[in-house]
Amino acid sequence: MAAFTLRVNGKAHQIDTDPAKPLVYVLRGELGLTGPKIGCALEQCAACAVLVDGEHTLACNRAASEFEGAEITTIEGLAADGLGQRIQDAFMAENAAQCGYCTPGIIIAVASLLKAKPAPSDADITAALSEHLCRCGSHNRVLRAIKKVIAGAQADAA
């Protein structure tokens, strides 16, 4: 057991756990943030995705203690950001989730992409989603939701 501090969704949390425990288990089990999912626990499905200092990061294999000093944002904290809320609204409007298990990780990936590239190409979108596994087949609705966010941002800028 070790004590360390994690900054999650804008708040500091004192954690006392095995420093090798994967971040997703700490987020879910100790902080009650159930948005990041435990899918494969092998970094092959990306259901565990979070933002770390604004970057899309898989959280199922990396030790929570590695993230001390970083700003971690889960799907629960993403809505506080205007872009995060627009992405979530577009996903709801397009019914871009079937079972919803993969959706938080996909939304995290989209937020990371759109913060880096507000007008991404189709290839950029494909690359950003390449790690994310959706078994329900809502891919077309996800793409429509992403395009809706991009179009809305472009309309706001005009």
Buried (B, 14 or more C-beta within 10 A) or exposed (E): EEEBEBBBBEEEBEBEBEBEBBBBBBBBEBBEBBBBBBBBBEBEBBBBBBBBEEEBBBBBEBBBBBBEEBBBBBBBBBBEBEBBEBBBBBBEEBEBBBEEBBBBBBBBBBBBBBBEEEEBEEEBBEEBBEBBBBEEEBEEBBBBBBBBBBEEBEEEEE
